[in-house]
Amino acid sequence: MPRDGEPPPPLIAFEGVSKVFGTGLAAVPALNAVDLRIDRGEFVAIMGPSGSGKSTAMNILGCLDTPTSGTYRFMGVDVGRLDRRRRALLRRRYLGFVFQGFNLLARTSAVENVELPLIYRGMAPAERRRLALGALARVGLEGREDHTPGELSGGQQQRVAIARATVTDPAVLLADEPTGNLDTRMSLEIMNLLVRLNREQGITVIMVTHEPDMAAFARRIIRFVDGRIDSDAPSERAA
């Protein structure tokens, strides 16, 4: 915690973070001494060619992997010093995840899909239903609460996934190619939804994408090349 009069630490900080897969002659460096700072309330797009390190960085940000060397701090806490249980608690309490493939339970209604993170928290049924219905309303799915994924369009399924990711009021939403399976119209709807959640709820959004049109919705664009940050600049939207 910062001392009186000191500014708060950044929400997220990489300090010389490297990641190497394999050992010896088979070693493959994925990240090479990356320094990065992301503050509360930012909307950041991460781009780069295949093998550039962007997915590895995202996995470390989401506490799904750990650096080989260097330090990852979340709200000033050295994540590398946490054991697996505490990293899982950090994910559950502070992070929400959205993926390209939606990852919804096929035979489960929209509201029941959104309730899942709250079940893991041991929340009472009535309270989790109330919160899940509210999350679905925020993403514009009133009237679709009892529909299964097969009864929803791709864009609606991604809205359910976003509702599930945000029902716990996370500090950070990590979105990995969230529009990769959607057509242009639905992609624009999802991006406008992410912008609204960022602005109105203050959720920090970190999004991996290979699509420049989608990255332009962010206020900051970071490009990875060969395991390093090649550029880090405001988007035209932020200018």
N, C-alpha and C positions, 0 to 999 in steps of 0.2 A: 504494500500500500504506500502511496506517496506521503511524504511528510507534509505538515502544514505549510502552505505557501508554494509547494512544488506542483507543477502541472501533472495531471494524471498520465499514466503510461499509455502508449498507443494500444488500441484494442488488440492488434496483431503486430508482431515484429519477428522477422527473420534476421538473425545475426550470423552471417557467414555460413548459412545452411548448405550442406552438401549431402548428396545421396548417391551411394554406389551400390549397384546390384552385382552380386557375384564376387569372387575373389581371384587373386592372382591374374593369370593371363585371360581369364574369363570375366574380369571385372569390367562393368559398364557404368561410367559416370552419368547419372541422370540430372543432377543439379551440382553446380560448381560455385561454392562460396557466395550464395545469394543473400543480399541484404534487401529487406523489404519492410515497409511500414504501411499499415492500413488503419485509419482512424474510424471511430464510431460514426455511423451514418453515411459512409461512403457507398458508392455503387461503382464497382471495379470490374472491368472485363479483362480476362486473361486470354491472350491469343498466342499462336505460334504453330509452326509446322509439326507434323508427326515426329515424335522423338525429341522435341525441344525442351521437355521438362515441365510443361504446364500441368499435365495430369499428375505427375509426381508431386509437384508443389501443392496441388489441390488435395491430394491424399494426406499430405502432412498437415495442411491447414485444417482438415477435417478430423485430425487425430486418428486416421485410419492407418497411418504409417509414421515412422519416426526417422529423423535425420541420422545419417552416418556420422556426421560431425556438424558443429555449429549449434545454435540455440534457437528454439522456437518459443516465444513468449506469448501467452494469451492473457490479456488483462494484467500483464506484469508477472504472471506465473510461468516459470520454466516448465513447459509441458514435458520435456525430456526427463525430468526428475519424478514425474508421476508414474505410478505403477499402472498396469492395464486396467484395473478396476476404477481408478480415479480418472483415467483418460475416458473411460466409458461414461462415467458420471458427467464429465465435462461436455462430451458430445450430447448427452441426453438433456442436459440443462440449458446449454448455451447455443447449440448448433441445430440447424434444420437443413435437410438435404433434398434436392430435386434432381432427378436424372432424366436422361433422354428417353428412356424406356418406360417412364411413369412408375413402374414397380408397384402396381396396385394388386390387391387380392381379387382374383377374377370373380369369385362367387359371393363376394361381400359387397354390401351396398356402399354408396359414397360416404354416408355418415359413419358407417362402421369402419371404413378404411381410415377416416380422419381420426377416429377415436383411438386407434392403435397406440400412438405414443403415450396417451393418457392412461391406457390400461397398464402399460409398463411402469407408470408412475404410481400405480395403485389407487387411482382416483375413483371415487364413488360413481356408480353408473349414471345417476341423474346429473351430476356436475359435468362429467365428461360429455354426455349427450348435449348439454347446453352449450358447452364450449365448441364442440364439433359443429353444431348447427350455426353458431356465430361465425366460425371460420369459413364455412361454405357460403354463407351470406356475403362475407367480405370479398369472395372471389366470384360473386355473381351467379351462384348455383342454387338460388332459392327454387324450390319445386323439383329439384333433381336429387334430393337427399337420399331417396330410397332406390335410385337406379344403380344397377351394377355397372362395372366398367364396359361390358359389352353393349350396354344400352346408351352409352355416351360417345360423343365424337372424340377425336384425338385431343382437340383443344380443351374439351370439357374434362377429359381424363387428366390432363396436365394441371388443370385448375384444382381438381381434387387432390392431386399430389402436392400442389403448393399449399392448399388448405391444411393438409396433414403436416407439412413441414413447418407451418407457422402457428399451428394451434397451441403450441407450448410457449409462444411468445419468445422465440430465440433471439439472441443478440445478433447472430449471423445466419444468413441464408446462403448456402453453397449450392450453386446451380451448375450442373455439368451438362453442357449442350442441351439446355431445356427446350429448344425449338427444333432440334435435329430431326424429329419425326413428324413435323408439322408443315402444312402448306404456308404460303406467304401470309394469307389473311389471318390464320390462327396464330402464326408466329408473332405478328404485330400485336394481336390481342394479349398474348402472354407477356410480351415485353412491356406493354403499357401497364399491365397488372403489376409486374415487378417494380416498375418505376413508382407506381402509386403506393405499394407497400413500403418501399424505401422512403418516400417522402412523407407519407401520412403516419406510418407506424414507427419510423426511425430505424427499421431493420437494415443492418449493413448487408449489402448484397455483393457476393463475389461470384462471378460467372465465367466459366470456361466456354469459349465458342470459337469456331473457325469462320464464322460468317461476319464480315465487316459491317453489314447492315444492322445486325443484331448488336454487335459491340458498340455501335454508335449511340445506343440508348443509355449506355453507362456514362458516367461523368469522368472516368479515368480509364485509360487503356494501357495495359502492361503487355509487352511482347517478349516472349522467350525465344531464344535461339541457342542451340547447343548447350543447354543447361544453365544459361545465364540470362539476365534481364537485358535485352537489347535496347528497349526504349520504355519509358514510363512517362506518360504525358496526359494532360486533360484532353477529353474528346471535344469535338466541335460543339456538342450540346452544352458543355461546361464553359465554353469560351464566351 
